[in-house]
């Protein structure tokens, strides 16, 4: 799963703005100055529209800001659970993985090849 790289986005946005005032640069992006401030500080995520405008100005591709996630949401959850609950969740996750494999195999088998 990919996630948005906020740190890279903030750094690139500040670099792109350079010495231009936030008010002037925000006007170029057709957003309000407080929104630009929040974006630069990583306190607000850009909409796809705003991200596209920023990429157009910088010559970057929107894909550059999305990276493969190195953490699994399940791992966050697991850290706050009792050991007995962790085992149950692991068992359920394994069942889901097995089910997904069977579904994939079933799809492969349903195609008729001439």
VMD Tcl script that draws the C-alpha trace (Angstrom):
set ca {
  {0.00 0.00 0.00}
  {1.27 3.44 -0.85}
  {1.20 6.40 1.49}
  {1.75 10.11 1.01}
  {5.28 11.30 1.81}
  {4.43 14.44 3.79}
  {8.03 15.26 4.65}
  {9.16 15.32 1.00}
  {6.06 17.27 -0.03}
  {6.62 19.97 2.63}
  {10.30 20.32 1.78}
  {9.62 20.56 -1.96}
  {6.77 23.03 -1.46}
  {8.93 25.36 0.66}
  {11.76 25.09 -1.88}
  {9.37 25.81 -4.75}
  {8.01 28.93 -3.01}
  {11.55 30.16 -2.35}
  {11.64 33.77 -1.20}
  {8.20 34.55 -2.60}
  {5.67 35.54 0.05}
  {3.13 32.96 1.16}
  {0.31 35.29 0.09}
  {1.68 35.69 -3.43}
  {2.48 32.00 -3.85}
  {-0.89 30.95 -2.45}
  {-2.56 33.19 -5.01}
  {-0.65 31.37 -7.79}
  {-2.03 28.09 -6.47}
  {-5.53 29.54 -6.10}
  {-5.61 28.76 -2.37}
  {-5.66 30.89 0.77}
  {-2.45 31.84 2.55}
  {-3.37 29.97 5.78}
  {-3.91 26.81 3.70}
  {-0.44 27.18 2.20}
  {1.00 27.58 5.69}
  {-0.73 24.40 6.85}
  {0.53 22.54 3.78}
  {4.10 23.75 4.31}
  {4.02 22.64 7.94}
  {2.53 19.23 7.18}
  {-0.59 19.97 9.18}
  {-2.88 19.58 6.16}
  {-2.79 17.13 3.29}
  {-3.15 18.58 -0.20}
  {-6.17 17.69 -2.26}
  {-5.42 15.98 -5.56}
  {-6.26 19.26 -7.30}
  {-3.79 21.27 -5.21}
  {-1.13 18.57 -5.53}
  {-1.57 18.64 -9.32}
  {-1.17 22.43 -9.42}
  {1.99 22.25 -7.30}
  {3.41 19.50 -9.51}
  {2.62 21.54 -12.63}
  {4.60 24.47 -11.21}
  {7.52 22.32 -10.08}
  {7.64 19.97 -13.06}
  {7.32 16.95 -10.75}
  {5.00 13.99 -11.08}
  {2.39 13.36 -8.37}
  {3.66 9.78 -8.08}
  {6.91 11.12 -6.58}
  {5.02 11.91 -3.38}
  {3.62 8.43 -2.85}
  {5.88 5.76 -1.40}
  {5.37 2.12 -0.54}
  {4.29 1.87 3.08}
  {6.89 0.31 5.34}
  {4.48 -0.11 8.22}
  {1.33 -2.13 8.38}
  {-1.75 -0.72 10.12}
  {-2.13 -4.09 11.80}
  {1.28 -3.64 13.44}
  {0.13 -0.39 15.03}
  {-2.94 -2.11 16.38}
  {-0.97 -5.10 17.61}
  {1.17 -2.89 19.84}
  {-1.83 -1.90 21.94}
  {-3.37 -5.35 22.44}
  {-3.07 -8.12 24.99}
  {-1.06 -11.17 23.94}
  {-4.19 -13.34 23.68}
  {-5.83 -10.80 21.37}
  {-2.68 -10.62 19.22}
  {-2.81 -14.36 18.64}
  {-6.47 -14.17 17.60}
  {-5.77 -11.35 15.18}
  {-2.79 -13.19 13.68}
  {-4.98 -16.25 13.17}
  {-7.69 -14.17 11.51}
  {-5.14 -12.40 9.27}
  {-3.77 -15.77 8.17}
  {-7.30 -16.97 7.34}
  {-7.85 -13.85 5.25}
  {-4.55 -14.39 3.38}
  {-5.50 -18.01 2.65}
  {-8.97 -16.97 1.46}
  {-7.45 -14.34 -0.85}
  {-5.10 -16.96 -2.33}
  {-8.01 -19.34 -3.00}
  {-10.05 -16.56 -4.61}
  {-7.12 -15.68 -6.85}
  {-6.65 -19.31 -7.84}
  {-10.38 -19.64 -8.53}
  {-10.26 -16.62 -10.84}
  {-7.31 -18.10 -12.72}
  {-9.16 -21.39 -13.13}
  {-12.35 -19.79 -14.42}
  {-10.76 -18.52 -17.65}
  {-11.13 -20.81 -20.62}
  {-8.12 -20.88 -22.90}
  {-8.66 -21.93 -26.53}
}
mol new
graphics top color blue
foreach p $ca { graphics top sphere $p radius 0.5 }
foreach p [lrange $ca 0 end-1] q [lrange $ca 1 end] { graphics top cylinder $p $q radius 0.2 }
display resetview
